Amino acid sequence: IWGGYVWGGVKDDVAWIWRNEFDARRVLGICRSTFFVKRGTSWHRFDELHIEKGYDNKTITRLLREANFSVRGLYRCFHYRPPTRRTTRVCVVAQRRR
């Protein structure tokens, strides 16, 4: 999903445009978002910049364990199914060890 994609959407009181790029050398996903929110009869614009660092599942697990967490599960984001090689976003369930 990263790398030169632009998409947007419109609802009754909000419109948005997301533009993203991927920095393969630093393994960073960069998303620049522009929103237009309707307040009364006026539209107000605001911009956001999101920078996401990519890690493989083994590195995430190792870093959590080093930080005294136990990994309870890795799932495809928004699903309770194990990630596959094609999964683009993973949710991690972790618990701090006592």
Phi and psi in radians as a Rosetta constraint file:
Dihedral C 1 N 2 CA 2 C 2 CIRCULARHARMONIC -1.728 0.35
Dihedral N 2 CA 2 C 2 N 3 CIRCULARHARMONIC 2.619 0.35
Dihedral C 2 N 3 CA 3 C 3 CIRCULARHARMONIC 1.889 0.35
Dihedral N 3 CA 3 C 3 N 4 CIRCULARHARMONIC 1.405 0.35
Dihedral C 3 N 4 CA 4 C 4 CIRCULARHARMONIC 1.447 0.35
Dihedral N 4 CA 4 C 4 N 5 CIRCULARHARMONIC 0.262 0.35
Dihedral C 4 N 5 CA 5 C 5 CIRCULARHARMONIC -1.591 0.35
Dihedral N 5 CA 5 C 5 N 6 CIRCULARHARMONIC 2.502 0.35
Dihedral C 5 N 6 CA 6 C 6 CIRCULARHARMONIC -2.313 0.35
Dihedral N 6 CA 6 C 6 N 7 CIRCULARHARMONIC 2.284 0.35
Dihedral C 6 N 7 CA 7 C 7 CIRCULARHARMONIC -2.654 0.35
Dihedral N 7 CA 7 C 7 N 8 CIRCULARHARMONIC 2.842 0.35
Dihedral C 7 N 8 CA 8 C 8 CIRCULARHARMONIC -2.711 0.35
Dihedral N 8 CA 8 C 8 N 9 CIRCULARHARMONIC -3.128 0.35
Dihedral C 8 N 9 CA 9 C 9 CIRCULARHARMONIC -2.848 0.35
Dihedral N 9 CA 9 C 9 N 10 CIRCULARHARMONIC 2.884 0.35
Dihedral C 9 N 10 CA 10 C 10 CIRCULARHARMONIC -2.432 0.35
Dihedral N 10 CA 10 C 10 N 11 CIRCULARHARMONIC 2.338 0.35
Dihedral C 10 N 11 CA 11 C 11 CIRCULARHARMONIC -2.143 0.35
Dihedral N 11 CA 11 C 11 N 12 CIRCULARHARMONIC -3.076 0.35
Dihedral C 11 N 12 CA 12 C 12 CIRCULARHARMONIC -1.017 0.35
Dihedral N 12 CA 12 C 12 N 13 CIRCULARHARMONIC -0.709 0.35
Dihedral C 12 N 13 CA 13 C 13 CIRCULARHARMONIC -2.163 0.35
Dihedral N 13 CA 13 C 13 N 14 CIRCULARHARMONIC 0.237 0.35
Dihedral C 13 N 14 CA 14 C 14 CIRCULARHARMONIC -2.663 0.35
Dihedral N 14 CA 14 C 14 N 15 CIRCULARHARMONIC 2.503 0.35
Dihedral C 14 N 15 CA 15 C 15 CIRCULARHARMONIC -2.374 0.35
Dihedral N 15 CA 15 C 15 N 16 CIRCULARHARMONIC 2.612 0.35
Dihedral C 15 N 16 CA 16 C 16 CIRCULARHARMONIC -2.573 0.35
Dihedral N 16 CA 16 C 16 N 17 CIRCULARHARMONIC 2.677 0.35
Dihedral C 16 N 17 CA 17 C 17 CIRCULARHARMONIC -2.322 0.35
Dihedral N 17 CA 17 C 17 N 18 CIRCULARHARMONIC 2.224 0.35
Dihedral C 17 N 18 CA 18 C 18 CIRCULARHARMONIC -2.019 0.35
Dihedral N 18 CA 18 C 18 N 19 CIRCULARHARMONIC 2.249 0.35
Dihedral C 18 N 19 CA 19 C 19 CIRCULARHARMONIC -2.148 0.35
Dihedral N 19 CA 19 C 19 N 20 CIRCULARHARMONIC 2.287 0.35
Dihedral C 19 N 20 CA 20 C 20 CIRCULARHARMONIC -2.332 0.35
Dihedral N 20 CA 20 C 20 N 21 CIRCULARHARMONIC 2.793 0.35
Dihedral C 20 N 21 CA 21 C 21 CIRCULARHARMONIC -2.513 0.35
Dihedral N 21 CA 21 C 21 N 22 CIRCULARHARMONIC 2.865 0.35
Dihedral C 21 N 22 CA 22 C 22 CIRCULARHARMONIC -2.236 0.35
Dihedral N 22 CA 22 C 22 N 23 CIRCULARHARMONIC 2.206 0.35
Dihedral C 22 N 23 CA 23 C 23 CIRCULARHARMONIC -1.722 0.35
Dihedral N 23 CA 23 C 23 N 24 CIRCULARHARMONIC 1.702 0.35
Dihedral C 23 N 24 CA 24 C 24 CIRCULARHARMONIC -1.157 0.35
Dihedral N 24 CA 24 C 24 N 25 CIRCULARHARMONIC -0.574 0.35
Dihedral C 24 N 25 CA 25 C 25 CIRCULARHARMONIC -1.130 0.35
Dihedral N 25 CA 25 C 25 N 26 CIRCULARHARMONIC -0.760 0.35
Dihedral C 25 N 26 CA 26 C 26 CIRCULARHARMONIC -1.690 0.35
Dihedral N 26 CA 26 C 26 N 27 CIRCULARHARMONIC -0.027 0.35
Dihedral C 26 N 27 CA 27 C 27 CIRCULARHARMONIC 0.921 0.35
Dihedral N 27 CA 27 C 27 N 28 CIRCULARHARMONIC 0.972 0.35
Dihedral C 27 N 28 CA 28 C 28 CIRCULARHARMONIC -2.111 0.35
Dihedral N 28 CA 28 C 28 N 29 CIRCULARHARMONIC 2.330 0.35
Dihedral C 28 N 29 CA 29 C 29 CIRCULARHARMONIC -1.717 0.35
Dihedral N 29 CA 29 C 29 N 30 CIRCULARHARMONIC 2.231 0.35
Dihedral C 29 N 30 CA 30 C 30 CIRCULARHARMONIC -2.081 0.35
Dihedral N 30 CA 30 C 30 N 31 CIRCULARHARMONIC 2.097 0.35
Dihedral C 30 N 31 CA 31 C 31 CIRCULARHARMONIC -2.079 0.35
Dihedral N 31 CA 31 C 31 N 32 CIRCULARHARMONIC 2.132 0.35
Dihedral C 31 N 32 CA 32 C 32 CIRCULARHARMONIC -1.870 0.35
Dihedral N 32 CA 32 C 32 N 33 CIRCULARHARMONIC 2.100 0.35
Dihedral C 32 N 33 CA 33 C 33 CIRCULARHARMONIC -2.039 0.35
Dihedral N 33 CA 33 C 33 N 34 CIRCULARHARMONIC 2.408 0.35
Dihedral C 33 N 34 CA 34 C 34 CIRCULARHARMONIC -2.121 0.35
Dihedral N 34 CA 34 C 34 N 35 CIRCULARHARMONIC 2.257 0.35
Dihedral C 34 N 35 CA 35 C 35 CIRCULARHARMONIC -2.114 0.35
Dihedral N 35 CA 35 C 35 N 36 CIRCULARHARMONIC 2.557 0.35
Dihedral C 35 N 36 CA 36 C 36 CIRCULARHARMONIC -2.183 0.35
Dihedral N 36 CA 36 C 36 N 37 CIRCULARHARMONIC 2.090 0.35
Dihedral C 36 N 37 CA 37 C 37 CIRCULARHARMONIC -2.034 0.35
Dihedral N 37 CA 37 C 37 N 38 CIRCULARHARMONIC 2.279 0.35
Dihedral C 37 N 38 CA 38 C 38 CIRCULARHARMONIC -1.478 0.35
Dihedral N 38 CA 38 C 38 N 39 CIRCULARHARMONIC 2.214 0.35
Dihedral C 38 N 39 CA 39 C 39 CIRCULARHARMONIC -2.233 0.35
Dihedral N 39 CA 39 C 39 N 40 CIRCULARHARMONIC 1.858 0.35
Dihedral C 39 N 40 CA 40 C 40 CIRCULARHARMONIC 1.208 0.35
Dihedral N 40 CA 40 C 40 N 41 CIRCULARHARMONIC -2.126 0.35
Dihedral C 40 N 41 CA 41 C 41 CIRCULARHARMONIC -1.789 0.35
Dihedral N 41 CA 41 C 41 N 42 CIRCULARHARMONIC 0.041 0.35
Dihedral C 41 N 42 CA 42 C 42 CIRCULARHARMONIC -1.907 0.35
Dihedral N 42 CA 42 C 42 N 43 CIRCULARHARMONIC 2.671 0.35
Dihedral C 42 N 43 CA 43 C 43 CIRCULARHARMONIC -1.889 0.35
Dihedral N 43 CA 43 C 43 N 44 CIRCULARHARMONIC 2.362 0.35
Dihedral C 43 N 44 CA 44 C 44 CIRCULARHARMONIC -2.051 0.35
Dihedral N 44 CA 44 C 44 N 45 CIRCULARHARMONIC 2.354 0.35
Dihedral C 44 N 45 CA 45 C 45 CIRCULARHARMONIC -1.770 0.35
Dihedral N 45 CA 45 C 45 N 46 CIRCULARHARMONIC 2.461 0.35
Dihedral C 45 N 46 CA 46 C 46 CIRCULARHARMONIC -2.518 0.35
Dihedral N 46 CA 46 C 46 N 47 CIRCULARHARMONIC 2.656 0.35
Dihedral C 46 N 47 CA 47 C 47 CIRCULARHARMONIC -2.084 0.35
Dihedral N 47 CA 47 C 47 N 48 CIRCULARHARMONIC 2.577 0.35
Dihedral C 47 N 48 CA 48 C 48 CIRCULARHARMONIC -2.303 0.35
Dihedral N 48 CA 48 C 48 N 49 CIRCULARHARMONIC 2.615 0.35
Dihedral C 48 N 49 CA 49 C 49 CIRCULARHARMONIC -2.177 0.35
Dihedral N 49 CA 49 C 49 N 50 CIRCULARHARMONIC 2.142 0.35
Dihedral C 49 N 50 CA 50 C 50 CIRCULARHARMONIC -2.084 0.35
Dihedral N 50 CA 50 C 50 N 51 CIRCULARHARMONIC 2.245 0.35
Dihedral C 50 N 51 CA 51 C 51 CIRCULARHARMONIC -2.099 0.35
Dihedral N 51 CA 51 C 51 N 52 CIRCULARHARMONIC 2.113 0.35
Dihedral C 51 N 52 CA 52 C 52 CIRCULARHARMONIC -2.027 0.35
Dihedral N 52 CA 52 C 52 N 53 CIRCULARHARMONIC 2.328 0.35
Dihedral C 52 N 53 CA 53 C 53 CIRCULARHARMONIC -1.669 0.35
Dihedral N 53 CA 53 C 53 N 54 CIRCULARHARMONIC 2.342 0.35
Dihedral C 53 N 54 CA 54 C 54 CIRCULARHARMONIC -1.669 0.35
Dihedral N 54 CA 54 C 54 N 55 CIRCULARHARMONIC 2.370 0.35
Dihedral C 54 N 55 CA 55 C 55 CIRCULARHARMONIC -2.316 0.35
Dihedral N 55 CA 55 C 55 N 56 CIRCULARHARMONIC 2.566 0.35
Dihedral C 55 N 56 CA 56 C 56 CIRCULARHARMONIC -1.367 0.35
Dihedral N 56 CA 56 C 56 N 57 CIRCULARHARMONIC 2.834 0.35
Dihedral C 56 N 57 CA 57 C 57 CIRCULARHARMONIC -1.060 0.35
Dihedral N 57 CA 57 C 57 N 58 CIRCULARHARMONIC -0.635 0.35
Dihedral C 57 N 58 CA 58 C 58 CIRCULARHARMONIC -1.127 0.35
Dihedral N 58 CA 58 C 58 N 59 CIRCULARHARMONIC -0.710 0.35
Dihedral C 58 N 59 CA 59 C 59 CIRCULARHARMONIC -1.165 0.35
Dihedral N 59 CA 59 C 59 N 60 CIRCULARHARMONIC -0.751 0.35
Dihedral C 59 N 60 CA 60 C 60 CIRCULARHARMONIC -1.020 0.35
Dihedral N 60 CA 60 C 60 N 61 CIRCULARHARMONIC -0.827 0.35
Dihedral C 60 N 61 CA 61 C 61 CIRCULARHARMONIC -1.065 0.35
Dihedral N 61 CA 61 C 61 N 62 CIRCULARHARMONIC -0.791 0.35
Dihedral C 61 N 62 CA 62 C 62 CIRCULARHARMONIC -1.083 0.35
Dihedral N 62 CA 62 C 62 N 63 CIRCULARHARMONIC -0.810 0.35
Dihedral C 62 N 63 CA 63 C 63 CIRCULARHARMONIC -1.109 0.35
Dihedral N 63 CA 63 C 63 N 64 CIRCULARHARMONIC -0.686 0.35
Dihedral C 63 N 64 CA 64 C 64 CIRCULARHARMONIC -1.139 0.35
Dihedral N 64 CA 64 C 64 N 65 CIRCULARHARMONIC -0.744 0.35
Dihedral C 64 N 65 CA 65 C 65 CIRCULARHARMONIC -1.112 0.35
Dihedral N 65 CA 65 C 65 N 66 CIRCULARHARMONIC -0.706 0.35
Dihedral C 65 N 66 CA 66 C 66 CIRCULARHARMONIC -1.104 0.35
Dihedral N 66 CA 66 C 66 N 67 CIRCULARHARMONIC -0.475 0.35
Dihedral C 66 N 67 CA 67 C 67 CIRCULARHARMONIC -1.603 0.35
Dihedral N 67 CA 67 C 67 N 68 CIRCULARHARMONIC 0.253 0.35
Dihedral C 67 N 68 CA 68 C 68 CIRCULARHARMONIC 1.260 0.35
Dihedral N 68 CA 68 C 68 N 69 CIRCULARHARMONIC 0.625 0.35
Dihedral C 68 N 69 CA 69 C 69 CIRCULARHARMONIC -1.978 0.35
Dihedral N 69 CA 69 C 69 N 70 CIRCULARHARMONIC 2.598 0.35
Dihedral C 69 N 70 CA 70 C 70 CIRCULARHARMONIC -1.815 0.35
Dihedral N 70 CA 70 C 70 N 71 CIRCULARHARMONIC 2.412 0.35
Dihedral C 70 N 71 CA 71 C 71 CIRCULARHARMONIC -1.546 0.35
Dihedral N 71 CA 71 C 71 N 72 CIRCULARHARMONIC 2.067 0.35
Dihedral C 71 N 72 CA 72 C 72 CIRCULARHARMONIC -1.565 0.35
Dihedral N 72 CA 72 C 72 N 73 CIRCULARHARMONIC -0.413 0.35
Dihedral C 72 N 73 CA 73 C 73 CIRCULARHARMONIC 3.102 0.35
Dihedral N 73 CA 73 C 73 N 74 CIRCULARHARMONIC 2.699 0.35
Dihedral C 73 N 74 CA 74 C 74 CIRCULARHARMONIC -2.110 0.35
Dihedral N 74 CA 74 C 74 N 75 CIRCULARHARMONIC 2.294 0.35
Dihedral C 74 N 75 CA 75 C 75 CIRCULARHARMONIC -2.368 0.35
Dihedral N 75 CA 75 C 75 N 76 CIRCULARHARMONIC 2.671 0.35
Dihedral C 75 N 76 CA 76 C 76 CIRCULARHARMONIC -1.105 0.35
Dihedral N 76 CA 76 C 76 N 77 CIRCULARHARMONIC 2.346 0.35
Dihedral C 76 N 77 CA 77 C 77 CIRCULARHARMONIC -0.992 0.35
Dihedral N 77 CA 77 C 77 N 78 CIRCULARHARMONIC 2.315 0.35
Dihedral C 77 N 78 CA 78 C 78 CIRCULARHARMONIC 1.264 0.35
Dihedral N 78 CA 78 C 78 N 79 CIRCULARHARMONIC 0.192 0.35
Dihedral C 78 N 79 CA 79 C 79 CIRCULARHARMONIC -2.425 0.35
Dihedral N 79 CA 79 C 79 N 80 CIRCULARHARMONIC 2.717 0.35
Dihedral C 79 N 80 CA 80 C 80 CIRCULARHARMONIC -1.809 0.35
Dihedral N 80 CA 80 C 80 N 81 CIRCULARHARMONIC 0.882 0.35
Dihedral C 80 N 81 CA 81 C 81 CIRCULARHARMONIC -2.139 0.35
Dihedral N 81 CA 81 C 81 N 82 CIRCULARHARMONIC 2.612 0.35
Dihedral C 81 N 82 CA 82 C 82 CIRCULARHARMONIC -1.070 0.35
Dihedral N 82 CA 82 C 82 N 83 CIRCULARHARMONIC 2.572 0.35
Dihedral C 82 N 83 CA 83 C 83 CIRCULARHARMONIC -1.199 0.35
Dihedral N 83 CA 83 C 83 N 84 CIRCULARHARMONIC 2.661 0.35
Dihedral C 83 N 84 CA 84 C 84 CIRCULARHARMONIC -1.980 0.35
Dihedral N 84 CA 84 C 84 N 85 CIRCULARHARMONIC 3.108 0.35
Dihedral C 84 N 85 CA 85 C 85 CIRCULARHARMONIC -1.125 0.35
Dihedral N 85 CA 85 C 85 N 86 CIRCULARHARMONIC -0.365 0.35
Dihedral C 85 N 86 CA 86 C 86 CIRCULARHARMONIC -1.663 0.35
Dihedral N 86 CA 86 C 86 N 87 CIRCULARHARMONIC -0.022 0.35
Dihedral C 86 N 87 CA 87 C 87 CIRCULARHARMONIC -1.163 0.35
Dihedral N 87 CA 87 C 87 N 88 CIRCULARHARMONIC 2.271 0.35
Dihedral C 87 N 88 CA 88 C 88 CIRCULARHARMONIC -1.690 0.35
Dihedral N 88 CA 88 C 88 N 89 CIRCULARHARMONIC -0.293 0.35
Dihedral C 88 N 89 CA 89 C 89 CIRCULARHARMONIC -2.558 0.35
Dihedral N 89 CA 89 C 89 N 90 CIRCULARHARMONIC 2.287 0.35
Dihedral C 89 N 90 CA 90 C 90 CIRCULARHARMONIC -2.067 0.35
Dihedral N 90 CA 90 C 90 N 91 CIRCULARHARMONIC 2.384 0.35
Dihedral C 90 N 91 CA 91 C 91 CIRCULARHARMONIC -1.758 0.35
Dihedral N 91 CA 91 C 91 N 92 CIRCULARHARMONIC 2.394 0.35
Dihedral C 91 N 92 CA 92 C 92 CIRCULARHARMONIC -2.004 0.35
Dihedral N 92 CA 92 C 92 N 93 CIRCULARHARMONIC 2.290 0.35
Dihedral C 92 N 93 CA 93 C 93 CIRCULARHARMONIC -1.793 0.35
Dihedral N 93 CA 93 C 93 N 94 CIRCULARHARMONIC 2.069 0.35
Dihedral C 93 N 94 CA 94 C 94 CIRCULARHARMONIC -2.339 0.35
Dihedral N 94 CA 94 C 94 N 95 CIRCULARHARMONIC 2.670 0.35
Dihedral C 94 N 95 CA 95 C 95 CIRCULARHARMONIC -2.327 0.35
Dihedral N 95 CA 95 C 95 N 96 CIRCULARHARMONIC 2.348 0.35
Dihedral C 95 N 96 CA 96 C 96 CIRCULARHARMONIC -1.205 0.35
Dihedral N 96 CA 96 C 96 N 97 CIRCULARHARMONIC 2.302 0.35
Dihedral C 96 N 97 CA 97 C 97 CIRCULARHARMONIC -1.311 0.35
Dihedral N 97 CA 97 C 97 N 98 CIRCULARHARMONIC 2.600 0.35
